[in-house]
Amino acid sequence: RIYTFQILVKEGMEEYGEITVQSPQSVKYGEILTLTEQELRYDYIFDGWECDGLIISEDKSASILLDESLREMLESVDHGDNIKIFATYIKRTLDVQFVSGNYGQFIVSQDGVQIASVKAGRSVVQEVLLGQDVVLLLVPDKGYEVDYIKLDGMAINLSDYGYTEEEKQVSIFEDLTNPIYKMEVAFK
């Protein structure tokens, strides 16, 4: 039997990647289906090749043998003339270590949503979205104040990041090309 595959970028994700292989492809059972794509934006990464809601490969360039392992999927669903395979993408993320010194704590948020709370003397590793601001709401203990913030070991000028005594928060852009892996807050 010959199967015809239409290789597409999943609807709504067209700005994140493109197909770089011939589509449609007609492939005989027992032969190879070739899938390749190219990312178009740095803030999104390729997630996988999806067919009928199942990821059939996580490789950007995949050679898929149409064999017994895929027979059920190929024949169990009514595909019509073409079997559609979609390239899918997800937002690029990074694990960041957040460290709070003694005498205070802080809350981490992105896009208006709290993603972590770092208690005094503690450290938390949290996944953040690259290409967006990370907002730290600083809460010194009574009688204490913010001493410094270090980004990957380098102290920053708080006012450069929007810090005021009234609001006690800083907004740090998590750059795609030069990401920050550790954010440390000290209180005095």
C-alpha positions in Angstrom: 0.0 0.0 0.0 1.1 3.6 -0.7 0.4 6.3 1.9 0.3 10.0 1.0 1.5 12.3 3.7 0.9 16.1 3.9 3.6 17.7 6.0 2.5 21.0 7.6 3.3 23.3 10.5 0.5 23.0 13.1 -2.2 25.7 12.7 -1.4 28.8 14.7 2.4 28.0 14.8 3.3 29.1 11.3 5.4 32.0 12.4 7.6 29.6 14.5 8.8 27.2 11.8 8.6 26.0 8.3 8.6 22.7 6.5 11.8 22.2 4.4 10.9 18.9 2.8 8.6 18.0 -0.1 4.9 17.9 0.7 2.9 15.9 0.0 5.0 12.7 0.0 3.8 9.3 -1.3 5.6 6.5 0.6 5.1 2.8 0.3 4.7 0.6 3.3 8.3 -0.6 4.3 9.9 2.6 3.0 11.1 5.8 4.6 9.1 9.0 5.2 11.4 12.1 5.5 10.5 15.0 7.7 12.6 18.2 8.1 11.8 21.7 9.4 13.5 24.9 10.2 12.8 27.1 13.2 12.0 30.7 12.3 12.1 32.4 15.7 14.7 32.0 18.4 12.1 32.2 21.3 10.4 29.0 20.1 11.9 25.6 19.6 10.8 22.5 17.7 8.8 20.1 19.9 8.0 17.2 17.6 6.2 15.7 14.6 2.6 15.0 15.5 0.1 12.7 13.7 -3.4 12.3 15.1 -2.4 13.9 18.4 0.6 11.5 18.9 4.2 12.6 18.7 5.9 10.2 16.2 9.3 11.8 16.4 11.1 14.5 18.4 13.9 14.8 15.8 13.9 18.0 13.7 15.1 15.9 10.8 13.4 12.5 11.0 13.5 9.4 8.8 10.5 7.3 9.7 10.3 3.8 8.5 6.7 2.8 7.7 6.7 -0.5 9.4 4.6 -2.7 11.7 5.1 -0.2 14.6 3.1 2.4 12.7 0.6 0.1 11.0 -2.1 0.6 13.6 -1.8 4.4 13.5 -1.8 4.4 9.7 -4.9 2.3 9.3 -6.9 3.0 12.4 -7.8 6.6 11.6 -9.8 7.8 8.7 -7.3 10.2 7.0 -9.1 10.7 3.7 -6.7 11.1 0.9 -3.8 12.5 3.0 -2.3 11.6 6.3 -1.4 14.9 8.0 1.8 15.3 10.0 2.4 18.5 11.8 5.6 20.2 13.0 4.9 21.5 16.5 6.7 24.2 18.5 7.0 25.2 22.2 8.2 28.4 23.9 11.9 28.2 24.7 12.5 28.0 28.5 15.5 28.0 30.8 16.0 26.8 34.4 17.1 29.7 36.6 18.3 29.5 40.1 16.8 32.1 42.4 18.6 32.7 45.8 17.4 34.8 48.7 19.8 35.9 51.5 18.7 36.0 55.1 16.4 38.8 56.3 14.0 38.8 53.4 12.3 37.0 50.6 11.0 37.6 47.1 8.3 36.6 44.7 9.2 35.8 41.1 6.6 36.4 38.3 6.5 36.5 34.5 3.8 37.9 32.4 1.8 38.8 35.5 1.8 35.3 36.9 3.7 34.3 40.1 6.0 31.4 39.2 8.1 31.1 42.4 8.4 32.3 46.0 11.9 32.3 47.5 12.0 32.4 51.3 14.9 33.8 53.3 18.1 31.8 53.2 16.6 29.5 50.4 17.3 28.7 46.8 14.7 27.7 44.2 15.3 26.5 40.6 12.4 27.6 38.4 11.8 27.3 34.6 11.3 30.7 33.0 10.3 31.8 29.5 13.1 33.4 27.5 12.5 36.7 25.8 10.4 38.1 28.6 10.8 40.1 31.8 11.3 38.3 35.1 9.8 40.5 37.8 11.2 40.2 41.4 9.0 41.6 44.2 11.4 42.1 47.1 10.1 41.7 50.6 12.8 42.6 53.3 12.1 41.6 56.8 11.0 44.4 59.2 14.1 46.6 59.8 16.0 45.4 56.8 16.4 46.6 53.2 17.7 45.3 49.9 21.5 45.2 49.9 22.1 44.0 46.3 21.0 41.8 43.4 23.5 39.8 41.5 22.8 38.3 38.0 25.1 35.4 37.4 27.5 36.8 40.1 27.6 40.4 38.9 26.0 43.1 41.1 23.5 45.3 39.3 22.5 49.0 39.8 18.9 48.5 41.1 17.6 51.8 39.7 18.6 50.6 36.2 16.0 47.8 36.6 13.2 50.0 37.8 13.7 49.6 41.6 12.1 52.1 43.9 11.8 51.9 47.7 8.0 52.3 47.4 7.4 49.4 44.9 10.4 47.2 45.9 10.5 45.4 42.6 12.9 45.0 39.7 12.2 43.9 36.1 15.0 41.8 34.5 14.8 41.0 30.8 15.6 37.3 30.3 17.5 37.7 27.0 17.4 35.0 24.4 21.0 35.4 23.3 22.6 36.0 26.7 20.4 34.4 29.3 20.8 34.7 33.1 21.2 31.4 35.0 21.2 32.7 38.6 19.5 35.7 40.3 20.5 36.4 43.8 19.0 38.9 46.3 20.7 39.9 49.5 19.2 42.0 52.4 21.0 44.1 55.0 
